[in-house]
Amino acid sequence: MSRLPDPPLAISLGDPAGIGPEVIAKCWDNRSAFNLPPFVAIGDARSIASVWDGPIEIIADPRETDAAFDYGLPLLDLALWLADFPDPVRVSAHMERGRGATAVEDSMLVQLECAQGKTFAFDVSWSYVGTEDRWWFEVLATRGSARLGPLRVFKELNGKPVEVSPTGAAARESAFVQSYRAELAHFLAVLRGEASYEAPDDQLIVHRVTEAIYKSADEGKEIRL
């Protein structure tokens, strides 16, 4: 599995009386032209307001900036990885977003069709009300199915569904933490010349699809890739 995305970049305003607020405001105004990644500014909002007349949204957590980026990208990465990164064909997306130029989506629905008839559906939202995050990941195939949280795998045997989930002693670390540890170990092995470097071609597919998802949601129509 590829690396999961971090929250958007956080940038300090610096001295409120300096040029920092103006520089950050101009960067935000021209973020598309500069191809800048998502970012949030940390500091007194009045410093920005004094040099910029655009809308300002105050948040308590950088993760509030984007539901699809924070929740949807890891699921998209996992789904495409599991399907061996098939070529994307078309995508259709709908999102709920507040008003204002700086507003971000609260929820998003995505339908992605890929080569070989592989289809993916994603539903992400900040609006779930509960005591903890709720998530699931399911795979439906012609002769079996699987889900995460917890892992359960079913296979058709003699015309009947049979559970073939792997079993074993529980690890001291979760699979999520283990994946990061394995990724770091592989990175160090590449630097030491103990493992071959592989270009992140699969991540180009992930980001192409991500761009198409936002374009589809913004324009209200299906996007072909």
N, C-alpha and C positions, 0 to 999 in steps of 0.2 A: 504494500500500500504506500502511496506517495505521501509526502509531508502534508499535514493539515495546515490550513491557513491561520496566520496570526490575526488578532484584531487589527483594525486600521491603525496606521502610524500616528503616534501622538507627538505633537510639536509644541514646545514651550514658547510663549509669546516673548519671553525675555523681559527686558526693562520696559515697563508700560509707557515710559516717556521716550523710548528709543524708536528705531525704525522697524523693530520686529513685527509689531501689529500690522503695519502697512505692507511689509513684504509678504506676510502670510495672507493678508486679504487679497493682494494682487495674484498670489499663487492660486488661491481658491477661485478667483474670477477667471483665471486662464488655465485651470487644471486640465481641460480637454486638449488645449493647444500644446501644453507641456507634457501631456500623457502621464500625469501624476497619479499615483495610487491613492486610494481613500485615506484621508487623514483627519485628525481632530486637533484643535488648538487648546492648550491648557493655559489658563490665566483668567484675568478679569475681562468679562465680555465687554465692559465699557471701553476698554482700550481698542478693541476692534471697531466698536460703534463710532468712536471718535474719528476714525479715518476711512470708514466704509459705510455706505448707506444701504447695503444689501441686508437680507433677512439673517438673523442669528438665532440658532436653536441651542439652548443650554441642555446638556445631558449630564447624567451622573456616572455613566459607564461607557467607555469606548464601544462596547459591544452593542449599545443601543443604536449605532449608526446604520446597521444594515442586516436585516434578517437573513436574506438569501446568501450574502457573502459569508456570514458567520456560521449559519446552520446548513445552508444548501450546498456550498462548495465541497465540504468533506463527503457528503452523501453522493454528490455527482462523481467525485473522484473515485469513491469506493465502488459505485455501480459500474462505471466504465472499466475500472481495473478488473472487476469480477468477470465482465463480459469480454475481456481481452481487447479493450479499446477499439470497438468497431467504428467505422467511419460514420460520423453523424450526417443525417440526411436533412431533417427539418425539425424545427422546434416551435412550440406555441406556449406562451406564458401570459399569465394574468397576475397583477399585483394590486394590493391595497396600499395606498400611500397617502400621507397627509398632505396638506397644502403647503406651498412655499418652495422656493428654489432649492433650499437645503434639506427639504424633507426626504426621508428614506422610507422604504417599504416596511410595513408591519407584517405582511404576509405575502406569500407568492405560491401560485400553482403552476407547475411546468409539465408539459408532455413532450418527450424527446423521442424521435424515431431515428434509428440507426440502420446501417446495412444489415443484411441477413434477417430482416424482419424483427430485430431486437427493439423493444419499446420500453421506455422508462417513464415513471410518473413520480413527481416530487411535490411534497406539500410541506412548506415551512412557515412558521408563524411565531411572533413574539407574544401573541395574545392569549396563549394557553394559561388558564388560571389553575394553579395547583401548588402543592408544597415542594415539588421538585420538577426538573425538566422531564418531559415525556417524549420518547422517540422510539421509532421502530424501523427496521429495514427488512424487506421481504423479497425473495426471489421466487418467481413462478416459472417453471419450465415444463416441457412436454411430458417428462417422466419423473418429475420430482419437484420439491420445493424446499426452501430453507429460510430461516429468519434469525436475526440477531437480537440479543437482549431478552432472554439468554439465547445461546446458539442452539437451534434445533434443526435437524436435517431429516427429510423424509424422501424415500425412494420407492418407486413402484416396483414391486416384486410379485410375480404371479398374479398380476392384476389388482393387487391391494397395496395401499400405502403402508410402508414399514419405516419406523423411525430408525435411522442409522447415525444418530448424533454421536460425535466422538466423546468419550468419557475419560476420566483420569483424575488424579489428585489436583485440587485447586492450587494454583500458583500463588506465591506470596505477592506478586505484582499482577495487576490487571493486564489483559491483552493489549489495551490501549497504551499503557506505559511500556510494555515489552516492545511494541512496534517502534516507539521512539528510540528505545535503547538499541534495537537492532539497526535502525537507520543510522544512528550515530556511529555504531561500530563499523558499518559498511563504509561510511564517509571516511573514517580514519584509515580503513584498509585501502581505499582508493588513494589517499594521500601517501601512504607508505608503499604503494606499488604492489600490494598484495591482492588487489581485486581490480578488474578492468572497469574503466569509466564508461557509462552508457549515457548518451545524450538524452535529456528529458523530453523526448518527442511526445510522450503521452500527455505531458502537461500542456503542450501546445494545443492538443485536442480539448482538454478541460477548459482552457481559457477561451478558445474559439467558441465553444458551446456557451460559456458564461456570458460572453459579449452578445451572442445571438439571443440569449434568454432576456437580457435587459432590453435589447432592441425590439424584440417581439412584444414585451410588456409595455414599452413606451409608445410603440406605433399601433398597438392593438391588432396585430395581424401575424400570421404564420411567417417564419423566416426560414428560408432554405439555405443550407450551408454548402 
